[in-house]
Amino acid sequence: MVVFVTGKPDSGKSKIAEDRAVQMAEGDLYYLATMKICDEEGKRRVEKHRLQRAGKGFVTIECLYEIRQVIGRLRSPAKSTVLLECIPNLVANEMFENPDRSFPTADGVEAFLEPLYKEICGMAKEIGNLVIVSAEYDAVSTKGEKATDAETAIYLSAISAMNRRLTDLADEVVRT
């Protein structure tokens, strides 16, 4: 089963996704962390999430990109529940961190996302349950300012495009 949890930043998506993953779990429970920690704010967010899921039975696996490789680290994929946190981080990592990828043009966003979407679909087929967390942004940056530079606009467009694809893939969609 695939559950897609999305909504505005800081709307409780992670807690909802964690609780849903715990409810669904019949075997091992994994938290696939995709955030690259770059600053103090990032450290605080990671610690907040660690405390939030403490005692729930998650095994944390960190992977910035090429997430399908994680399947080989699961004890029993078909019986596992994986919480993938989160799509905006994963898209950013593919755009800025993956040495095998180049930043897309505005016209190339869909083609750029295709390999990542295929990875997620492949994971969904191989594991018992996949809970995916994302966020929804408009033309406003995460700091509340208008996204005027082309790079930010392309990044936000990529998140929106991936969210549409994941909404179609999911068996259940939760919006916060």
N, C-alpha and C positions, 0 to 999 in steps of 0.2 A: 504494500500500500504506500502511496505517496501523498503526504500532507504538505501543503504549501501555506506558510504563515507569512503574511505581509501587512504592511501598514506604514504609517509615518514613523520617523525616528523617535525613539524613546516612548513608544506607545505600549510597551509590555509584550512585544512579540516574542522575545526570547523566553520569558517565563511561560507563556502559553505553549510555545513549541516544546520546551523541556517537559512540561506536565503532560502534553500529548504523547511525546515519545515514551515517557515512563508508563503511561496507560497502555500503549500498544505493545510494549516490549514483552516478548516471550522467551527471549534468549539474551545474548549479550547486548549491552547498551553502550553506544559510542557517541562521542561528541567530536565532530570533525571541525576543528578550529582553523579558520583561514585568515585571521587578522595578523598582519605584520605590525608589530609594535614599534612605533616611530617616536613616540613622545610620552610625556607624563599622563596626558589624557587617555592615551591608548592603554597604558599600564593600569590606570584606574578602571577603565571599562572591562579589561580582562579580569582583574581581581573581583569586580562586582559580579561578573558572570560565574567565576569560579565559586564564590561564596553562595550564589543563588542555586547552583546545582550540586553543592556539597551534600553528601549523604544520599543522593538519588541513584547512585550506582553507575554513573558514566565513567567510561575510560576515555580520556582525552587523547586525540591524535591531532597533531598540528601538521598542516599541509597547505602551502600557499597557492599552489597551482598543480596542474596535472593530477587531479584528485582521484582519478580512477585507480591509481597505483595503491590507494589505501585498501582496496579490496583484498590484496594479498596480506595485509596486516590483521585482518579480522579472523578470529578463531573459527567461526562458522557463519559465513556470510548469509546464507539462506535463512538462518534463524536470528540474525542480528537486526537491531534497530539502530540507524545512524541518524543523528541530528547534524545537518550541514548548516553551519553558522559562518558567514552569511554571504549572500549573492553579491552585494555591493563590494565587499572586500575581495571576493573571488574574482570578480570582473576587473577590479583595479589591479590585482596581482597579475592577471593575464595580460593586461595592457602595459603595466609598468615594470614588472619584476621578471616575467618569464623570458629568458634570453632567446627562446625559440619563436617568439611572437613579436610582431611589429605593431605599433599603435595604429588603429584603423583610421581611415578617412571617414567623413560623415556618410558617404555613399557605401562604405564597406563594412558598416557595423554588423549587419545580418550575417554576412559571410564570416566575419571575425568570430561571431558567437557560435557558429555551427559546431566547431570541434568541442567547445565547452559544453554545449547542450547535449551533444552525443555522449560525452563522458557522464553527464548526469543521468541520461536515459539508460546508459549501460549499467550504472550503479543501481538504478531503480529496478532493473531486471535481475540483478544478481543478489541483492540483499532483501531480507524479509520486509523491512519497513524503512522508508526514507522520509524524514521530516526536514523540510527546507525552510530557512528563514531568509527573508529579503526585506527591503525597505522601498518605499515609494517616495520619489522626489518629483517636484515639478521643475520649472526653470529657475529654481532657487538653489543656491549652494547650501551645504550643510551649516554654514554660518549665517544663513538668512539673507545673504546678499544675492543680487541678481547674477546669474551665471552668464557672464558676458564673453569669456574667452572660449575659443573654439574647442580646446581640449576638454574643458569641463562639460561643455554642451554635448560633445561626443560621448563622454563617459556617462552622463545622465541618460542619454538616448539609449546607450547599450544596456543600462540597468532596466529601463522601461521595456525594451525589446525582450530581454531575458525573462522578465516578470510575465509578460504576455505568454511566452512559450511555456513557462512553468505552470501557469494557470491552466493551460490546456492539458499539460501532462498529468496534473494532480488528480487524485481520486477525491480529495477533500481540500477546499480552499478556506482559510480562516483570515479574515481581514480585521485588523484592530483599529 
